[in-house]
Amino acid sequence: MTNSRDVWVFGDYRNYFQNRVTLQLLARGRELAQAQEGELCAVVIGHDLQQWVDEYVAHGADRVLALDHPSLTAYQGETYTSLLVDLARERKPAVILVGATSFGRELAARAAKRLGTGLTADCVDLRLDDQGRLVQTAPGFGGNLLAEIVIPRHWPQMATVRPGTFQELPHDYERQAPVEWLPLPAGLKPERVRLVKSERLAPREQALETAGVVVCGGRGMGSKKKFRNLVELARLLGGQVAATRPVVYARWCEEGALVGQAGRQIKPQVLFSFGVSGAIQHTAGIGGAPFIVAVNKNPGAVMMQMADVGLVADANQACLALIRELKKRLRS
Ligand SMILES: Cc1cc2nc3c(=O)[nH]c(=O)nc-3n(C[C@H](O)[C@H](O)[C@H](O)COP(=O)(O)OP(=O)(O)OC[C@H]3O[C@@H](n4cnc5c(N)ncnc54)[C@H](O)[C@@H]3O)c2cc1C
């Protein structure tokens, strides 16, 4: 049991995509901390951290705990886990939130095991119940239902959350908050794994989460050749292309375009959905889109029920008609 009401967000800052999830978690973490009159604390481990510390304060952290040392430049699972676990044991936060990036998924699982607590992976929502326990909503049983998970007897309450699940707060660079620059503890065990090489994600791969317009194609597009028309449509709309799992499995497009439970979480201003049935595993990734246009030959498809505008038509024909119209307008 912990008496603390503090919420920690792990600062996963290594590239734009990872940093955004930290900012999104700070936004939700702030609501959780305020609801129980606790402090929202960002914990960041690495090197040359000042700009990230400033960023986290600007996005709502009430306090930052920073472990900054040249030996921490690259992520090392064992070292980072030890540092996070030791800090958590000492300060006993109520909640620790980590982005569900490949980095965060590994770190959170290791830390939860060492802290002897539970961890819910890939949450799509977080709230507190009337006893101050974290209610963690996550897809369960192959994504066929959303489960509300509570870890009643172990602390801290830990969860990972996918990028794009929450909306980050607008930054405020005038905000001030205490920052604790912590020394590297003596006697850290040397890592058993050596980093040989690292490469940043290509920016194109990251663009889907931040795109204002996304054109998403499903199996109803019919073929790889027809799917390419969606790429042209997305280009004309200044948007990005996304896809469902059958499309990715059929190699009509690259894997990075997959949206849903097993793929990316998107929040475009406008989502165009062509030939997509609307299976829960897919719609789990589009929850944040405020305006959806769906094209499907079946008016009863779930995607059509979810849409703000539903067009009963052949997906490829509708795509071609839109391309023609847009080109006409761009010429005039
Ligand atoms: C553990 C697990 C994880 C999964 N994760 C994901 C995930 O992350 N993302 C994901 O997308 N899926 C995921 N899936 C798969 C998911 O369950 C669905 O099978 C998938 O989303 C369906 O894709 P779809 O809509 O393209 O195809 P379908 O379900 O086959 O639907 C095709 C749609 O196109 C319409 N259509 C057909 N022909 C035309 C036409 N000519 N014109 C217009 N409309 C037409 C049909 O009416 C239908 O609605 C997962 C499944 C499991 C079990």
The ligand as a MOL file (V3000), in Angstrom:
LIG
                    3D

  0  0  0     0  0            999 V3000
M  V30 BEGIN CTAB
M  V30 COUNTS 53 58 0 0 0
M  V30 BEGIN ATOM
M  V30 1 C -5.6250 -10.1200 -32.1380 0
M  V30 2 C -6.0910 -9.3870 -33.3590 0
M  V30 3 C -5.5570 -8.1510 -33.6310 0
M  V30 4 C -5.9710 -7.4630 -34.7560 0
M  V30 5 N -5.4590 -6.2200 -34.9840 0
M  V30 6 C -5.8970 -5.5230 -36.0430 0
M  V30 7 C -5.4320 -4.2000 -36.2780 0
M  V30 8 O -4.5910 -3.6590 -35.5570 0
M  V30 9 N -5.9300 -3.5360 -37.3340 0
M  V30 10 C -6.8680 -4.0720 -38.1920 0
M  V30 11 O -7.2830 -3.3970 -39.1260 0
M  V30 12 N -7.2970 -5.3240 -37.9920 0
M  V30 13 C -6.8440 -6.0540 -36.9500 0
M  V30 14 N -7.3060 -7.3090 -36.7710 0
M  V30 15 C -8.1890 -7.8880 -37.8090 0
M  V30 16 C -9.6280 -7.4300 -37.6360 0
M  V30 17 O -10.2890 -8.3190 -36.7570 0
M  V30 18 C -10.3950 -7.4540 -38.9900 0
M  V30 19 O -10.2920 -8.7330 -39.5460 0
M  V30 20 C -9.8880 -6.4260 -39.9880 0
M  V30 21 O -9.8250 -5.1480 -39.4180 0
M  V30 22 C -10.8210 -6.3890 -41.1860 0
M  V30 23 O -10.2520 -5.6150 -42.1760 0
M  V30 24 P -11.1380 -5.0300 -43.3670 0
M  V30 25 O -12.2080 -4.1670 -42.8220 0
M  V30 26 O -10.2020 -4.4390 -44.3650 0
M  V30 27 O -11.7210 -6.3500 -44.0770 0
M  V30 28 P -13.1420 -7.0130 -44.0160 0
M  V30 29 O -13.5940 -7.2570 -42.6630 0
M  V30 30 O -13.0880 -8.1510 -44.9610 0
M  V30 31 O -14.1330 -5.8910 -44.6040 0
M  V30 32 C -14.1250 -5.4470 -45.9210 0
M  V30 33 C -15.2270 -4.3920 -46.0330 0
M  V30 34 O -15.2150 -3.8800 -47.3580 0
M  V30 35 C -16.5490 -3.8530 -47.8500 0
M  V30 36 N -16.4430 -4.0440 -49.2920 0
M  V30 37 C -16.1560 -5.1840 -50.0030 0
M  V30 38 N -16.0880 -4.9160 -51.3010 0
M  V30 39 C -16.3180 -3.5860 -51.4350 0
M  V30 40 C -16.3630 -2.7100 -52.5520 0
M  V30 41 N -16.1310 -3.1260 -53.8050 0
M  V30 42 N -16.6260 -1.4090 -52.3100 0
M  V30 43 C -16.8800 -0.9370 -51.0530 0
M  V30 44 N -16.8420 -1.7390 -49.9700 0
M  V30 45 C -16.5630 -3.0280 -50.1630 0
M  V30 46 C -17.2750 -4.9820 -47.1600 0
M  V30 47 O -18.6660 -4.7070 -47.1110 0
M  V30 48 C -16.6270 -4.9570 -45.7890 0
M  V30 49 O -17.3270 -4.0690 -44.9260 0
M  V30 50 C -6.9190 -8.0330 -35.6540 0
M  V30 51 C -7.4550 -9.2780 -35.3690 0
M  V30 52 C -7.0460 -9.9540 -34.2310 0
M  V30 53 C -7.6600 -11.3010 -33.9420 0
M  V30 END ATOM
M  V30 BEGIN BOND
M  V30 1 1 1 2
M  V30 2 1 2 3
M  V30 3 2 2 52
M  V30 4 2 3 4
M  V30 5 1 4 5
M  V30 6 1 4 50
M  V30 7 2 5 6
M  V30 8 1 6 7
M  V30 9 1 6 13
M  V30 10 2 7 8
M  V30 11 1 7 9
M  V30 12 1 9 10
M  V30 13 2 10 11
M  V30 14 1 10 12
M  V30 15 2 12 13
M  V30 16 1 13 14
M  V30 17 1 14 15
M  V30 18 1 14 50
M  V30 19 1 15 16
M  V30 20 1 16 17
M  V30 21 1 16 18
M  V30 22 1 18 19
M  V30 23 1 18 20
M  V30 24 1 20 21
M  V30 25 1 20 22
M  V30 26 1 22 23
M  V30 27 1 23 24
M  V30 28 2 24 25
M  V30 29 1 24 26
M  V30 30 1 24 27
M  V30 31 1 27 28
M  V30 32 2 28 29
M  V30 33 1 28 30
M  V30 34 1 28 31
M  V30 35 1 31 32
M  V30 36 1 32 33
M  V30 37 1 33 34
M  V30 38 1 33 48
M  V30 39 1 34 35
M  V30 40 1 35 36
M  V30 41 1 35 46
M  V30 42 1 36 37
M  V30 43 1 36 45
M  V30 44 2 37 38
M  V30 45 1 38 39
M  V30 46 1 39 40
M  V30 47 2 39 45
M  V30 48 1 40 41
M  V30 49 2 40 42
M  V30 50 1 42 43
M  V30 51 2 43 44
M  V30 52 1 44 45
M  V30 53 1 46 47
M  V30 54 1 46 48
M  V30 55 1 48 49
M  V30 56 2 50 51
M  V30 57 1 51 52
M  V30 58 1 52 53
M  V30 END BOND
M  V30 END CTAB
M  END
